[in-house]
Amino acid sequence: MLSHIADVLVPAVGRLSVTTDADTALAPGSIIAANHTSLADPAIVLAALRRLGAEPVVMAAAGLWRVPFLGRVLAGGGHIPVLRGDRRAAAALDTAAEALEEGRLVLIYAEGGLPRREDAAEAAPGPFRSGLARLAERTGAPVVPVGHAGARRVTSGGVGKQLAGLATAPLRRPGLHVHVGTPLRLTGDCQARTARARTAVTNAWRTAAAHLDDSSPIAA
C-alpha cells in the first residue's frame, strides 16, 4: 500500500524519471541501498521502484509508526521500525533478515539520517553506518545500489521551508531522477563492505544527478 500511495503522490509534486544499469535485476531477497537526502526521498524511491515492478519493505525511524494513518500503513505493510541509538536497534536487522529469507526486498538507508543542511543542493551520500554491511554478511543477500536526485527541491531545510516546498512543488514540478545500479555482493570485513556499498550508491547518485534536466547545484 505504501508503494501505491507513493506512486500516486510523487507525480503530483514533480517529474519523476527512472534509469537502470543494463544488467540490473531486482531479484527476490535483495537489499536495496539508497542515499538519503530529504523527507521526500522515500516516496520518490518507492514510486520509482514500483515502476520497475518492485515493492520493498522499508527500514525507517520508529517514530514514523506514531504518525496517524502513516503508522497504520507502515505496520500493515510489514515495514521495519528502527530504534536509532537504542540497544533494540539490532532487532531491526533480525526482522530485515527474516524478510529477505522470505524473498522480500528490503530498502535501507545506510547513512542512518538526513544531512544537516538548509540548502536544496545535491550532495554525495554521507558516511554509512555498519548495519547494511552486517545485514549483507549475515544473509548473503545481494545489494542493489540506488541513487536519486532532486528530492531536496521538494522538501529541505527547516520545518517552515519544508512545508513551503511541499506546498509549492505541484506548481514548480521539479525534476526527480532515480537510478538503479548493478547488484553487487559485499565481501571483506565490515569496513570494506561498508566502503564498497557507499561507493556504489555514490556512483548511482552521480548518474541520477546527471540526468536532472537543469544545472542543479552540487554542495561541496
Backbone bond lengths (Angstrom), bond angles and torsions (degrees), N, CA, C in turn:
res aa  C-N    CA-C-N  psi(-1)  N-CA   C-N-CA  omega(-1)  CA-C   N-CA-C  phi
1 M - - - 1.457 - - 1.526 111.19 -
2 L 1.346 117.11 -37.90 1.461 120.52 -179.44 1.518 110.76 -62.76
3 S 1.327 117.46 -42.45 1.459 121.01 178.43 1.522 110.79 -64.29
4 H 1.317 116.62 -38.05 1.467 120.29 178.93 1.522 110.41 -65.01
5 I 1.338 116.67 -44.46 1.462 120.27 178.87 1.526 110.48 -60.64
6 A 1.347 116.13 -44.19 1.465 120.11 178.99 1.523 110.99 -61.28
7 D 1.325 116.41 -39.78 1.453 121.10 -178.55 1.525 111.73 -65.07
8 V 1.329 116.39 -28.23 1.461 121.01 178.42 1.532 111.32 -82.02
9 L 1.343 116.40 -42.12 1.456 120.63 -172.62 1.531 113.74 -78.44
10 V 1.323 117.41 -40.18 1.463 119.83 -172.82 1.528 112.78 -60.03
11 P 1.335 120.91 -43.56 1.472 118.78 178.16 1.526 113.48 -61.27
12 A 1.342 117.46 -18.60 1.458 120.24 179.18 1.518 112.69 -78.19
13 V 1.342 117.22 -20.75 1.468 119.87 -175.84 1.526 113.42 -111.80
14 G 1.326 117.75 -7.90 1.451 118.72 -179.52 1.519 111.73 -171.25
15 R 1.324 115.27 175.82 1.457 122.24 -178.97 1.521 108.85 -104.19
16 L 1.328 115.05 101.06 1.457 120.77 -174.31 1.518 111.83 -89.31
17 S 1.332 115.45 131.87 1.465 121.17 171.70 1.520 108.65 -129.08
18 V 1.325 116.24 153.44 1.462 121.83 -173.58 1.520 109.11 -136.19
19 T 1.337 116.55 136.27 1.454 121.94 172.29 1.524 109.25 -132.17
20 T 1.322 115.66 161.95 1.467 121.11 177.27 1.522 109.35 -139.38
21 D 1.321 116.14 155.76 1.452 119.60 168.74 1.525 108.82 -64.81
22 A 1.322 116.00 158.24 1.464 120.05 -175.04 1.523 112.65 -61.06
23 D 1.332 117.64 -34.54 1.459 120.11 -175.55 1.523 112.21 -107.80
24 T 1.317 116.11 29.17 1.455 120.11 179.02 1.523 110.64 -75.83
25 A 1.329 115.54 139.11 1.465 121.65 175.52 1.516 108.34 -142.98
26 L 1.319 115.93 134.43 1.460 121.03 177.06 1.526 107.33 -101.79
27 A 1.313 114.93 74.19 1.461 120.86 -175.86 1.515 110.59 -71.83
28 P 1.328 118.19 146.84 1.464 120.59 175.45 1.519 110.99 -53.36
29 G 1.318 116.69 141.76 1.455 120.55 179.20 1.513 114.04 78.91
30 S 1.331 118.01 24.72 1.462 121.82 179.28 1.521 110.81 -100.26
31 I 1.339 114.78 151.17 1.456 121.91 172.60 1.521 107.84 -94.69
32 I 1.325 117.19 128.80 1.457 121.74 176.39 1.524 107.74 -105.22
33 A 1.321 116.31 118.18 1.470 121.63 -178.39 1.521 109.28 -109.53
34 A 1.341 116.36 122.00 1.462 120.75 -176.89 1.520 111.25 -125.34
35 N 1.331 115.74 154.53 1.466 119.81 173.62 1.525 109.29 -74.48
36 H 1.334 116.11 153.84 1.468 121.07 -175.44 1.518 108.82 -124.98
37 T 1.340 116.55 114.13 1.461 120.27 -174.50 1.520 114.05 -125.66
38 S 1.335 117.56 -20.25 1.455 121.18 -170.55 1.519 110.32 -156.47
39 L 1.336 115.63 156.55 1.458 119.27 174.06 1.521 111.78 -62.84
40 A 1.327 116.71 -19.34 1.462 120.44 -178.57 1.519 112.98 -84.13
41 D 1.330 117.96 -18.62 1.464 117.11 -168.86 1.533 115.26 -70.40
42 P 1.350 121.47 -28.62 1.468 117.15 175.67 1.533 112.34 -58.96
43 A 1.335 116.69 -41.75 1.465 119.22 178.37 1.520 110.93 -64.65
44 I 1.324 117.02 -39.84 1.465 121.15 -179.44 1.518 110.83 -64.65
45 V 1.332 116.69 -44.74 1.465 120.39 179.52 1.527 110.58 -65.55
46 L 1.333 117.34 -42.96 1.468 119.78 179.79 1.526 111.25 -63.34
47 A 1.330 117.13 -40.69 1.463 119.83 178.40 1.520 110.94 -63.46
48 A 1.332 116.50 -40.97 1.470 120.43 179.35 1.520 111.14 -65.24
49 L 1.327 116.85 -44.08 1.467 120.15 -179.24 1.522 111.30 -66.36
50 R 1.319 116.74 -34.04 1.470 119.24 178.47 1.516 110.47 -64.02
51 R 1.327 116.91 -33.90 1.470 119.67 176.09 1.521 111.26 -63.17
52 L 1.341 115.46 -25.18 1.465 120.59 179.06 1.524 111.67 -94.62
53 G 1.321 116.48 8.10 1.458 120.71 177.32 1.510 114.78 83.45
54 A 1.343 117.94 18.41 1.464 121.64 -176.91 1.524 110.31 -119.21
55 E 1.333 116.15 135.79 1.462 121.86 177.60 1.530 108.18 -131.71
56 P 1.326 117.51 85.71 1.471 120.79 -175.29 1.522 112.74 -77.06
57 V 1.328 114.71 161.91 1.453 119.68 164.95 1.527 106.43 -85.86
58 V 1.322 115.96 149.68 1.461 121.30 -172.57 1.521 110.60 -113.72
59 M 1.321 116.40 133.76 1.455 121.41 169.81 1.525 106.96 -88.56
60 A 1.342 116.92 118.47 1.456 120.65 -173.42 1.517 110.60 -142.67
61 A 1.334 115.52 163.37 1.462 121.24 -179.56 1.521 110.88 -56.66
62 A 1.321 116.10 132.95 1.461 121.66 -174.58 1.521 112.67 -60.38
63 G 1.342 117.60 -25.90 1.451 120.48 -179.75 1.515 113.76 -60.22
64 L 1.326 117.35 -24.48 1.456 120.43 -179.60 1.522 111.76 -65.93
65 W 1.327 116.82 -24.25 1.462 120.54 179.85 1.536 111.13 -70.26
66 R 1.330 117.29 -12.81 1.462 120.68 178.37 1.527 112.32 -92.58
67 V 1.331 117.73 -4.60 1.462 121.60 179.34 1.527 108.93 -79.15
68 P 1.339 118.01 126.19 1.467 120.07 179.91 1.529 112.04 -53.01
69 F 1.279 117.15 142.73 1.458 127.45 -177.85 1.520 111.86 68.05
70 L 1.342 118.19 -54.75 1.456 120.31 179.78 1.523 110.60 -58.68
71 G 1.330 116.96 -41.96 1.453 120.09 179.09 1.515 112.31 -59.50
72 R 1.335 116.86 -39.96 1.468 120.16 179.14 1.528 110.88 -67.77
73 V 1.327 116.08 -38.58 1.468 119.78 178.71 1.528 110.39 -64.73
74 L 1.330 116.02 -44.00 1.467 120.32 -179.73 1.528 111.01 -63.35
75 A 1.326 116.43 -45.29 1.460 119.97 -179.36 1.524 110.89 -65.68
76 G 1.326 116.67 -41.73 1.459 120.03 -178.44 1.519 113.42 -67.65
77 G 1.334 116.42 -27.64 1.464 119.87 -178.68 1.510 114.15 -90.06
78 G 1.327 117.46 1.41 1.459 119.96 179.46 1.508 114.57 74.08
79 H 1.335 116.66 21.92 1.454 119.80 178.31 1.528 109.74 -71.94
80 I 1.318 116.57 164.47 1.464 121.06 -164.18 1.523 111.32 -114.71
81 P 1.352 117.99 111.82 1.461 120.19 177.84 1.520 111.98 -75.22
82 V 1.329 116.15 138.14 1.461 121.87 179.37 1.524 108.38 -116.53
83 L 1.313 116.37 119.74 1.465 122.09 177.57 1.519 108.21 -90.48
84 R 1.332 116.29 88.54 1.460 120.87 -175.58 1.525 110.20 -66.86
85 G 1.324 115.88 141.56 1.451 121.15 178.46 1.511 113.21 70.89
86 D 1.320 117.26 20.24 1.456 122.17 -177.89 1.523 108.24 -129.39
87 R 1.313 116.94 146.37 1.457 119.90 178.73 1.523 112.33 -60.53
88 R 1.326 115.34 -24.96 1.465 119.45 179.79 1.521 112.78 -75.48
89 A 1.336 117.87 -4.03 1.461 120.29 178.92 1.515 111.70 -59.14
90 A 1.338 116.91 -30.59 1.464 120.41 -179.98 1.521 111.52 -62.34
91 A 1.338 116.97 -26.42 1.463 119.95 179.93 1.523 111.17 -63.13
92 A 1.333 117.19 -28.53 1.460 120.16 178.68 1.524 110.78 -63.80
93 L 1.328 116.83 -36.61 1.469 119.47 177.43 1.516 110.93 -66.88
94 D 1.328 117.15 -35.78 1.467 120.25 176.60 1.529 110.07 -61.43
95 T 1.336 115.72 -45.76 1.463 120.26 -179.80 1.525 110.94 -65.29
96 A 1.337 116.54 -40.26 1.461 120.49 178.63 1.526 111.05 -63.99
97 A 1.321 116.70 -41.12 1.465 120.61 178.95 1.528 110.62 -61.90
98 E 1.322 116.37 -40.53 1.464 119.97 177.87 1.521 111.12 -63.73
99 A 1.327 116.68 -41.65 1.467 120.08 179.02 1.528 111.19 -63.06
100 L 1.325 116.67 -40.60 1.463 120.41 178.23 1.522 110.94 -64.53
101 E 1.312 116.83 -41.16 1.457 120.75 178.82 1.524 111.83 -63.38
102 E 1.328 115.84 -28.19 1.465 120.70 177.30 1.522 112.35 -81.59
103 G 1.331 116.64 -1.11 1.453 120.74 179.01 1.510 115.11 89.32
104 R 1.332 117.21 11.09 1.458 119.88 178.45 1.526 110.12 -84.73
105 L 1.314 115.98 157.28 1.455 121.77 172.34 1.526 107.79 -89.19
106 V 1.320 116.80 142.14 1.462 121.31 -179.69 1.523 108.64 -122.94
107 L 1.333 116.24 122.33 1.461 122.11 178.22 1.520 109.39 -95.05
108 I 1.333 116.49 124.52 1.457 121.28 -177.88 1.523 109.55 -127.63
109 Y 1.336 115.40 141.87 1.460 121.73 174.22 1.523 107.22 -107.18
110 A 1.328 115.20 98.00 1.467 120.54 -170.51 1.522 113.56 -70.52
111 E 1.330 118.16 -16.18 1.462 119.89 177.17 1.528 111.41 -70.53
112 G 1.324 116.32 -22.90 1.453 120.85 174.82 1.511 115.57 79.06
113 G 1.316 118.84 3.32 1.457 121.07 179.95 1.512 110.94 175.07
114 L 1.323 115.90 175.86 1.458 121.73 -178.10 1.526 111.45 -88.55
115 P 1.339 118.06 152.56 1.469 120.36 175.88 1.519 110.82 -67.36
116 R 1.320 116.37 146.51 1.458 120.77 -179.74 1.520 109.81 -93.19
117 R 1.316 114.92 70.49 1.463 121.48 178.92 1.519 108.98 -131.42
118 E 1.330 116.46 148.52 1.450 121.54 179.55 1.528 112.24 -93.26
119 D 1.341 116.99 -24.55 1.461 119.87 -174.30 1.522 111.25 -77.37
120 A 1.324 115.41 170.55 1.456 121.43 -179.03 1.520 112.68 -101.78
121 A 1.334 117.19 11.80 1.466 120.59 -176.42 1.521 111.91 -70.45
122 E 1.327 114.93 155.10 1.458 120.99 173.72 1.524 109.68 -76.29
123 A 1.318 116.65 149.79 1.462 121.50 176.72 1.514 109.15 -152.85
124 A 1.327 115.56 149.20 1.455 120.92 179.19 1.527 110.74 -63.23
125 P 1.327 117.91 155.36 1.465 120.74 178.39 1.523 111.87 -55.91
126 G 1.329 115.96 144.39 1.453 121.10 175.57 1.517 111.12 -78.49
127 P 1.332 117.45 -174.49 1.465 121.11 179.45 1.531 111.28 -57.91
128 F 1.325 115.45 141.24 1.457 121.44 177.28 1.524 110.14 -89.63
129 R 1.314 116.11 144.27 1.454 120.61 170.18 1.527 108.70 -82.74
130 S 1.310 116.39 175.79 1.469 120.11 -171.29 1.519 114.45 -85.99
131 G 1.346 117.99 -7.77 1.459 120.03 -174.01 1.514 113.94 -58.17
132 L 1.323 117.50 -42.28 1.463 121.21 179.73 1.518 110.77 -60.49
133 A 1.326 116.60 -48.57 1.461 120.65 -179.02 1.523 111.28 -62.11
134 R 1.324 116.77 -40.66 1.461 120.37 -179.88 1.528 111.71 -67.44
135 L 1.332 116.30 -38.89 1.461 119.70 178.39 1.521 110.87 -66.63
136 A 1.330 117.31 -41.74 1.461 120.84 178.98 1.520 111.41 -65.35
137 E 1.327 116.89 -40.72 1.461 120.17 179.60 1.529 110.77 -66.09
138 R 1.308 115.58 -41.40 1.468 120.64 -177.35 1.524 112.18 -66.59
139 T 1.333 117.22 -39.19 1.457 120.93 -172.51 1.525 114.15 -102.24
140 G 1.334 116.95 -19.40 1.460 119.72 -174.38 1.511 113.01 71.55
141 A 1.330 117.32 12.47 1.459 121.06 -177.16 1.519 111.58 -72.52
142 P 1.334 117.50 144.89 1.464 119.84 174.19 1.523 110.13 -70.12
143 V 1.326 115.89 152.13 1.456 122.19 179.48 1.521 108.90 -110.37
144 V 1.318 116.04 125.70 1.463 121.69 178.70 1.525 108.06 -103.07
145 P 1.339 118.13 111.52 1.482 119.72 179.95 1.519 111.42 -77.59
146 V 1.327 115.85 132.75 1.460 121.52 179.02 1.525 108.64 -126.30
147 G 1.310 116.07 130.09 1.459 121.29 175.86 1.513 109.52 -120.46
148 H 1.306 116.57 140.14 1.464 119.87 178.05 1.528 108.92 -135.42
149 A 1.321 115.10 156.17 1.466 121.56 179.86 1.526 108.98 -144.09
150 G 1.321 115.58 147.68 1.450 121.25 177.60 1.513 114.92 107.73
151 A 1.344 117.52 -16.61 1.462 120.29 -175.26 1.524 112.43 -62.75
152 R 1.339 117.52 -32.10 1.459 119.66 -178.42 1.528 112.21 -69.34
153 R 1.317 116.81 -15.39 1.457 119.66 175.41 1.531 111.51 -82.31
154 V 1.322 115.78 -8.73 1.466 120.10 171.77 1.521 109.36 -91.11
155 T 1.342 117.04 -55.10 1.464 121.31 176.38 1.522 109.60 -139.78
156 S 1.330 115.41 132.46 1.461 121.86 174.60 1.521 107.93 -165.11
157 G 1.326 116.16 163.52 1.459 120.30 177.16 1.515 113.34 82.27
158 G 1.352 115.82 -156.04 1.448 121.60 -178.20 1.519 112.76 -73.36
159 V 1.327 115.49 177.59 1.453 120.85 -175.28 1.531 111.38 -58.47
160 G 1.330 117.06 -47.19 1.453 120.36 -178.91 1.521 112.49 -60.69
161 K 1.329 115.21 -44.01 1.460 119.53 -179.52 1.525 111.04 -67.01
162 Q 1.332 116.54 -37.00 1.456 119.66 179.49 1.519 110.95 -65.66
163 L 1.327 116.75 -43.57 1.457 119.79 179.31 1.525 110.74 -64.31
164 A 1.336 116.43 -40.87 1.465 120.03 178.43 1.528 110.80 -65.02
165 G 1.323 116.37 -40.76 1.456 119.98 179.31 1.513 111.98 -63.14
166 L 1.332 116.07 -42.88 1.461 120.33 -179.88 1.526 110.94 -66.93
167 A 1.333 116.27 -37.73 1.468 120.14 -179.06 1.518 112.34 -68.89
168 T 1.335 116.96 -34.20 1.471 119.94 -176.65 1.521 113.62 -94.36
169 A 1.321 117.68 -11.04 1.471 120.40 -177.57 1.525 112.76 -57.24
170 P 1.350 120.11 -40.70 1.472 118.19 178.98 1.519 113.74 -60.65
171 L 1.335 116.92 -24.44 1.465 120.48 177.05 1.520 110.98 -86.06
172 R 1.335 116.34 -39.44 1.466 120.59 -177.62 1.525 111.34 -77.72
173 R 1.335 116.16 -35.92 1.468 123.62 -178.11 1.531 111.90 46.74
174 P 1.326 116.74 65.58 1.464 119.75 179.96 1.530 111.86 -65.87
175 G 1.317 115.15 153.73 1.457 120.10 175.35 1.522 110.62 -72.98
176 L 1.315 116.43 137.78 1.461 123.55 178.71 1.519 107.69 -130.46
177 H 1.318 116.61 132.33 1.465 118.23 -179.67 1.526 110.41 -134.46
178 V 1.324 115.15 138.00 1.468 122.67 176.32 1.516 108.38 -123.73
179 H 1.339 115.57 130.85 1.460 120.75 176.79 1.525 109.75 -120.13
180 V 1.321 116.07 130.06 1.464 122.58 179.77 1.526 108.47 -105.72
181 G 1.330 115.73 120.00 1.455 120.88 -176.06 1.522 113.89 -89.33
182 T 1.303 114.32 -177.61 1.466 121.87 -179.59 1.523 110.67 -73.44
183 P 1.325 118.17 131.41 1.474 119.97 177.89 1.521 110.99 -59.97
184 L 1.314 116.26 148.66 1.454 120.83 178.68 1.522 110.04 -137.75
185 R 1.316 115.02 157.68 1.463 122.00 174.61 1.520 107.18 -105.13
186 L 1.315 116.50 124.13 1.461 120.56 -178.72 1.527 109.47 -82.57
187 T 1.323 115.18 132.73 1.463 120.97 179.15 1.526 109.38 -130.94
188 G 1.323 115.80 169.27 1.449 120.93 179.95 1.511 111.67 91.25
189 D 1.337 116.36 -169.36 1.457 119.69 179.20 1.519 109.91 -77.05
190 C 1.317 116.40 178.54 1.471 120.81 -174.76 1.524 111.56 -60.01
191 Q 1.321 117.06 -40.71 1.462 120.30 -179.36 1.520 111.14 -64.53
192 A 1.342 116.64 -41.99 1.456 120.51 -179.63 1.525 111.04 -67.95
193 R 1.327 116.76 -40.05 1.458 120.53 177.79 1.524 110.91 -62.24
194 T 1.323 114.96 -44.65 1.456 119.93 -179.16 1.521 111.22 -63.04
195 A 1.332 116.70 -43.43 1.462 120.99 -179.52 1.524 111.29 -63.96
196 R 1.332 116.51 -41.38 1.465 119.51 -178.55 1.523 110.65 -67.28
197 A 1.325 117.06 -39.35 1.463 120.31 178.66 1.515 110.58 -64.08
198 R 1.335 116.61 -43.30 1.464 119.52 -179.53 1.524 110.95 -63.95
199 T 1.321 117.36 -40.05 1.464 120.45 177.93 1.520 110.87 -60.96
200 A 1.336 116.95 -43.13 1.464 120.62 -178.35 1.528 110.98 -66.00
201 V 1.333 116.92 -42.10 1.468 119.84 178.93 1.526 110.37 -67.59
202 T 1.334 117.04 -38.32 1.462 120.63 177.63 1.522 110.96 -62.02
203 N 1.321 117.28 -42.14 1.464 120.79 177.90 1.530 110.96 -62.58
204 A 1.334 116.20 -40.89 1.467 119.87 178.10 1.524 110.54 -65.36
205 W 1.345 116.67 -38.40 1.463 120.09 177.24 1.529 110.84 -63.99
206 R 1.315 117.78 -43.41 1.471 120.23 179.49 1.527 110.53 -60.05
207 T 1.322 116.76 -39.64 1.460 120.24 177.59 1.520 110.22 -63.85
208 A 1.339 116.26 -43.31 1.464 119.99 179.53 1.523 111.24 -62.91
209 A 1.334 117.19 -44.99 1.461 121.18 -179.28 1.527 111.37 -62.07
210 A 1.325 116.50 -36.05 1.460 120.46 179.85 1.523 112.24 -68.53
211 H 1.346 116.91 -20.14 1.462 120.55 -178.54 1.528 112.87 -88.96
212 L 1.327 117.76 -8.43 1.455 118.82 177.62 1.527 109.36 -62.72
213 D 1.316 115.19 146.15 1.461 119.31 -172.32 1.522 114.00 -88.26
214 D 1.326 117.34 23.16 1.453 120.24 174.95 1.523 108.62 -151.58
215 S 1.315 115.94 179.91 1.469 119.75 -179.00 1.522 110.07 -92.07
216 S 1.320 116.65 66.97 1.464 120.42 179.67 1.509 110.25 -61.96
217 P 1.337 117.32 137.16 1.461 119.70 -179.39 1.519 111.63 -67.78
218 I 1.321 115.52 148.29 1.455 122.43 176.42 1.519 107.14 -109.65
219 A 1.325 117.27 124.47 1.449 121.08 -179.84 1.519 110.26 -69.70
220 A 1.308 116.22 149.43 1.459 120.62 178.79 1.517 109.57 -68.47
